Amino acid sequence: MTRETIQAVVTKYLARAIDVDAGTIDTSQSMKDLGANSLDIVEVVSSAMLELRVRVPRSELDDIANIDRLVDLLWEHAQAKAKA
């Protein structure tokens, strides 16, 4: 699984949550900056983890500043799972 695949999954769910085109999402911004509320964020993260079959501890998700960091974190856990 590539980082680009993970980013596409995250932006797909975020685009649905905030009703924008996935191609217009600036991943250097936070989901809140793009108009997502806390329920939207939980749904995006949960849906992405489910589709990607990756589990990230809630404690690690607390420090997510922007979408790029979320994608990096999901990618790191996907890589670790693939090696296990």
C-alpha atoms as one frame of an Amber mdcrd trajectory, in Angstrom:
protein
   0.000   0.000   0.000   1.373   3.384  -0.977   1.109   6.703   0.804  -0.792
   8.028  -2.221  -3.395   5.266  -1.831  -3.872   6.172   1.811  -4.160   9.870
   0.975  -6.797   9.094  -1.667  -8.849   7.121   0.875  -8.647   9.868   3.503
  -9.547  12.640   1.055 -12.414  10.548  -0.362 -14.064  10.276   3.051 -13.311
  13.887   3.956 -14.772  15.100   0.662 -17.978  13.202   1.412 -18.133  14.606
   4.953 -17.713  18.255   3.974 -19.312  17.976   0.507 -16.422  19.130  -1.685
 -14.473  17.599  -4.557 -11.635  15.427  -3.238  -9.223  17.054  -5.697  -9.688
  20.452  -4.071  -8.602  19.354  -0.594  -5.371  20.939   0.632  -3.789  18.219
   2.755  -1.537  20.708   4.552  -4.632  22.024   6.361  -6.508  20.464   9.244
  -9.927  18.932   8.732 -11.412  21.624  10.990  -9.864  24.335   8.790 -11.685
  22.752   5.853 -15.025  22.854   7.658 -15.260  19.421   9.280 -16.780  19.182
  12.732 -15.668  16.701  15.384 -18.190  14.058  14.267 -17.026  14.407  10.662
 -13.418  13.896  11.763 -14.253  10.752  13.732 -16.166   9.377  10.744 -13.340
  10.151   8.304 -10.679   8.549  10.505 -12.814   5.518  11.360 -13.862   4.912
   7.755 -10.305   5.272   6.480  -8.931   2.856   9.082 -11.682   0.354   8.294
 -11.101   0.492   4.532  -7.324   0.358   4.905  -7.535  -2.352   7.602  -5.224
  -0.351   9.858  -5.647   0.373  13.557  -4.118   3.469  15.115  -4.359   3.978
  18.885  -6.524   6.928  19.852  -3.629   8.424  21.827  -1.606   8.770  18.609
  -4.495  10.478  16.834  -4.694  13.264  19.423  -1.602  15.025  18.058  -2.703
  15.176  14.422  -2.234  18.745  13.187  -3.235  18.295   9.534  -4.327  15.781
   6.921  -0.757  15.075   5.797   0.156  13.980   9.334  -2.892  11.695   9.476
  -1.888  10.128   6.159   1.692   9.676   7.409   0.467   8.034  10.611  -1.833
   5.641   8.747   0.993   4.830   6.331   3.423   4.118   9.190   0.936   1.710
  10.773   0.192   0.054   7.421   3.911  -0.474   6.848   4.364  -1.951  10.326
   1.399  -4.279   9.765   2.800  -5.422   6.409   6.134  -6.327   8.050   4.477
  -8.265  10.881
